[in-house]
């Protein structure tokens, strides 16, 4: 077997880049461990962030590890993602615009044998990225002082997925994940010629597990329909290290350890259906429920509540005729609604988004790599009750690369 070094070097290099980048900034990432990652593989970002029941031979579906059994024999899949986000944040009085570029994910997958598929990869689990200026009056005096608060960091996820074919129509999967990362908050307090600095840093680590199942039926809603379900088991992010650094304008600084609370991640379940209506149209529908109420996490400013996520996506391919390149191009559209898990000032921070996408095959072959271009527009939050509305335009590029490994050379 000939070992290909380029993909392995790419994997190592991109691994470092992912850990060094931040996703688009959000004022709501100040709560907990930040905002959860919403980057999906392949063209699923353009299909309303669905995929629980989706089976594909051409790309990795990290939504459900049971889908790994669809990888063709002697194939090796690579998945790399990038995104650009332009967002506008506003309240009742002012608005602010941000632009961010991000490496979103990196993964590989391959079949171990006829009934076992495996995947490895890394994605950001959550991101913290905000900068807020707080103006407050001086107690017992006149004038104001300013506190500049900057948050950065987040939690990364390394995953190892395994899918097993139990029957020609039934597959199950399990995914082991390692969660790690640090969250840093800096505060500059400015009062005339005087200033003070506070740096609060927490380092987290945890292990978790996800599981999934897919079952295919013939002629239920189309030529083939697949039902799927997933579960992410609750786990706790342990604080491995916590410290506070302080400094004043007298250039005296201190760093000392502190006690910090662990962070509970909830039970998450999802169900989905994917139906191939004919050779040209495929429809995905997903529903997810995240039980944040049971995590018992709240503070004076926010309450965590159960979260519901609805998604629907459609994929259209003009024809299965391989004689024309444009007959192989896939067009996608989707919509997603997220009820949110944060409740601030008796207001749920919900989100909705619309998406479009197109998948370009790199050749006219039946089994080929693809370049997936996805666009989404959405809004999160509201300007009611003194809160912030965040509207965004997001353009993502996902490379689903298919290689032929483990093939013995033919001798003529």
N, C-alpha and C positions, 0 to 999 in steps of 0.2 A: 504493500500500500504506500503510495506516494504522499508524503505529508506536505501540505500547502502552508507555507509560513506567512504569506501576506495576510490572510484573514486573522491569524493568531496575533500578529503584530498590530493589526488594526484594532482588534478587541482590547489589547492591553493599553494602546494609546488612547482610544476613545473612553476607556474606563476612567482614566485620569481626568479627561476633559469633563465628563459628566459630573464628577465629584466637585469640580471647580466652578461650575456654572450655577446661575440662579434662574428660576423661572420668573414670569412676570410679577411685578410688585403688586401687593394688595394690602390695604389698610387692615383687612380682617385677618391677615396672617399674624397679627400681634397676639392672638389668642391661642393658648395651648401649644401645640407643636407646629403651628402654621397651617397653611392650606394644603389639602390633599392633592396629589398629582392626578391630572385628568388627561394624560397623554396615552392614546391607544395605538396599537401597532397597525401596520399596513394601512388599509383604507377604512378601518373601523371608526376613526375619528370623524370621517365624513358621513358615517351611517348612524349618527346620533349616539356615539359612544356605546354601541351595542356589541354583542358577540358571544353571549353565554352559550348559545346553541349553534354558533357558526362553525362550520367545518371547511377547511381549505387546504389544498395541497401546495399552494404557492407561497404562503407566508406564515409567520408564527402568530397564533392567537393566544396571547397571555391571559386573556379573560377567563379561560377555562382550561386547565391542564389536560382534561379528557380529549381535547381536540388534537393533541400531539400524535394520536394514532393515525391521523390522516396524512402524515408526511410520507411521500413515496419512497419505496425501497431504493437504496444507494444514493439518496439525496442528502444534502446538507444545506440548511437554511440559515441565512444571516439577516438580522434586522437592525437597522440604524435609523434614528430619527432626529430631526432638527425642527425648530419652530421659531417664528418671528411673531411678536405680539405688539400691537399698538392699542393702548388703552387710554380712556378718559375717565378720570375720577372727579366727582363733583358733589357738593352739598348745596344748600340753598343760596350760598353766597359766592363761592369761588369754584373753579375747576382747574384740573392739572392733567397734563398729558405725559405718558411714558411710552418708551419703546425699548423692547428687550429681545435679545437673541439667545437661544438656548439649545443645548444638546439634550434631547429628551429621553432617549433610551438606547440600549445596546443589548442584543441577545443573539443566541445561536441555538439551533435545534437539529436533531437527526434521529433516524430510527435505529434502535439497538438491534431489533429483529422484527419479524412480521407482526408481532402483537405488542411491542413496547417502543414508545417514543420518549425522547428525553430533551430537555431544554435547560439552558443556563443563561443568566443575564443580570443586568443591573438597571434599575430605574429609580428616579427620585420618588420617595413615598410622600414626603411633604416638603414645602418650601416656606421659609420665613424671609421676607424682603419688604421692609417698610421704612419710612422716615416721616416723623410727625413732630411738628412744633407746637408746644403747649404754652399758652400765655396765661399767667395767673397773677392775681394781685398780691402785693407784699402785706402779710399780716401785721397789723399795728403800725403801718406806715403808708406812704403814698407811692404810686408808681407800680410797675409790674416787673416780673422776672420771667425769663424764657427758659423752658426745658426742651432741648432737642433730643428726641428719642429715635435711635436707629436700631433696627432689628435685622439680623442676617443668619444664614445657616439653614438647617433643615435635616430631615431624616432620609437616608438612602436605604434602598432595599436590594439585596442580592437574593436571587431566587434560583431554585433547582427544581424543575418540574418533571414529572413522570406520568405518562399516559399509558394505560393498558387496555387492550381490546379483549373483552370478555366474551363477545359474540360478534358476528358479522355486523350487527346493528347496535351493539351496546359497548360503550367505552366508559372507563372511569379514570380519574387522575388525582394525584396528590402533589402538592407543591410545598416544599420547605423553604422558609424565608429567614434571612437574617437582617435585622433592622439596626442601623447605627447612625450616629451623627451628632452634631452639636448645634445648640441654639444660643446665639449671642445677642445681648441687648446692651447698647451703650446709651448713657444719658449725660448730656452736657447741660449743666445748669449755669446760666449766665445772669449775673446781677451787677450791672454797672461794670466796674473794673475788676470785679471778683468773679471767679468761675470755679466750678467743681465738676469732677468727672467720676462716673460710676460705670463699671463694666461687669455685667452679670452673665456668666457662662455656665451652661449645663450640658454635659455629655451623656447621651443615652445609648442603651443597647438592649436588644431583645431578640428572641427567637419565636417564630410563629409558623402556622401551617394553614394551607388552603386545600380544599378538595372540590372535585366537580364530577359531573356525570353527563353523558349525552346518549340519547337513544333515537335512532332513525326509523321512520315509518315511510312506507311507500303509498302514494296516492291518498294522503290525508287532506292536505290543502293544495297540493301540486304534485309534480313528478316525484319529489322527495321532501319530507318534512323532518326536521330534527328538533327534539325537545332537550332542553338542558337545564341544569341546576348547579349552583355553586354555594359554598359556605367558607367563610373566613372565620376561624376560631378566635375568640377573644384572647388577648395577651396583654402584658404590661411592659411598657418601656421603663426599664430601671435606670436610675441616675447613677452612672458609673463615676462621674466626677462633677463637682459643682464648686464654683469659686466666684468671689467678688473682688474686683480690684477698684481702688479709689485713688483719686488724685485731686489736689487743689492747685490754685495758682501759685502756691508756695513750693511747688515741685516736690511735695512729699507724697509718696505713694505707698499703698499697702495692698497685699494680695492675701486673702485668707479663705479657707474652706467654709462652706455653708451647708446646711441641711436643705435639701430640695425634695419636692414631692415627685413620686413616680407618676407616669401618665398611662391610664388604662385605655386600650383600644377595644372597641366593642365587637360583639358578634355581628357578622354581616352575612346575609343570605341573598341569593338572587335566582330568578327563574327566567327562562327565555325560550323563544321559538324561532326557528329559522326555516323558511319554506322556499324551495325552488319552484316557483309557479310554472315556469316552462324553462326552456334552455336559455332564455334571455333575461328573465327577471327573478331576483332573489329578494326576500323581505325578512328583516330581523326585527324582533320585538323583545325588549327586556324590561324586567322590573326588579329593583333592588331595595332591600330594607336593611338599614344599619341601626342597631339598637343602642344608641348613645345614652338613653335614659338610664340604662343599667350600669353605665360606667361611673355614675355618681360623681361627676365632675362639674363644678360650677365655681363662680367667684362673684364678687360684688357687682361686676359689670355684665356678666353673661351667664347663660344657662345652656347646657347641652341637651338637645332633644332628639328624639328618634327621627331618622332621615329616610325619605322615600325618593327614589330616582326612577324616572320613566324615560324610555328611549325607543325610537323606531327609526329604521333606516331601510333604504331601497337601493339595490344595485342593479344596473341595467347594462347589458352587453348587446350590441346590435345584432350579432350573428356568431354562430360557432364555426363559420366558414373560415378556414385558415388561409385562404388564397389572398385575402386582403388584410393588411395590418390594422386598418381602422375598424374592422369587424371584431378585433380582439380587445380594443380599448373598453374599459369599464367606467361607467358614469354612476356617481353615487350622490344621494341626498339623505338628510336626516334631521331629526329634531330631538331635543333632550330637555327635560325639566327636572330640577333638583330642588327639593323642598328645603335643603340646608339643615345643618345640625347645630347652628349657633342661634340663640335667641337673645337679642340685645334690646333693652328698653321695650320689652313685650313685642318685639318685631322679629320674625324669622328672617334670616339672611338667605333668601332663596336665589336661584339662578336658573335662567333658561338660555338655550342657544339653538341656532339653526346652522346647518352645515351643508357644504357642497364638496365634491371631490371628483377626481378623475385618476384612473390608473392606467399608466402607459406600460405595456409589455416591452421588454428589450429586444424581442424577436417574435417571429410568427410561429414559433414552436408551441406545442401544447403545454409543455412544462417549461416555464421561462421565468426569469427575474422580472420585477416590475418596479416602476417609479411611481409612487402614490403622492399626488399633490392634493392637500386638503385645506379647505377654508371654512372658518366658523365665525359667526357673529353672535354675541350674547351680552346679557346684563346680569349683574349680581348686586344685591342690596337695594336700598331705596334712600331717597333724601328725606323721607318722613322721620319724625322723632329725632332730628338732629343727626341722622346717620349719613352714610356715604353711598352713592350709587357708582358702580364701576362697570362701564361698557367697554367691550373689547372687540377687536378684529384680530383673528389669529390665523396665520398661514403656516402650515406644517408640511415638511417634506420627509416622507418615510421611504427608505430603500429596502425592498424585500428581495434579497439576493438568493438565488438558487444555484447551488453547485452540485456536481456529480462526484461524490467521494466513494471510496471503497470498491470501485469497479476494477476488476482485473483486466490488464491490457490484453487485447486480442492479438493472436499470432497468426499471420497469414502464410 
